[in-house]
Every structure is written in structure tokens, then in C-alpha cells.
Amino acid sequence: MSKQAAEHHSKAAEHHEHAARHHREAAKHHESGNYETAAHHAHSAQGHLHHATHHATEAAKSHLEHHGSKSKAAGH
């Protein structure tokens, strides 16, 4: 795996972890009736999921570029 792909995988994981924390906070605030704060955390979670998806896509592209160039060099 290329260094760039590994970095994107790590960033994707970090954003998923942040999203999970925001979802837990949203659930906690929703249960206590603090809907505005719950909505804020839900919105933040969506932002982190968007960034996680971006990094996962970039990691996949990096894999294809890295392995595609190896395949071409090997005559595949």
C-alpha cells in the first residue's frame, strides 16, 4: 500500500470515529430533550462522514494508481 493510501485510510478512520462520538452526543442530548444541541451534533457527524467518504475514495484511487502502474510495468 502506498504511503498516500495509508494516510487517507487513517484520516477516514479518524473521521468515522469523530462521527460516532457526535452521534452518541446527539443521542444523549435528544434523550434529555435538548434538541438544538442534538441537531448540532448530528450535523457535525454528517460533516465528518462526508470527510471520511472523501478520504476513503482518495485511498481507493491511490490503490488503483499504485497497483495499476505496477501492473503496466509488469506487462499485465
Secondary structure as UniProt FT lines:
FT   HELIX           3..31
FT   TURN            32..33
FT   HELIX           35..73
FT   TURN            74..75
//
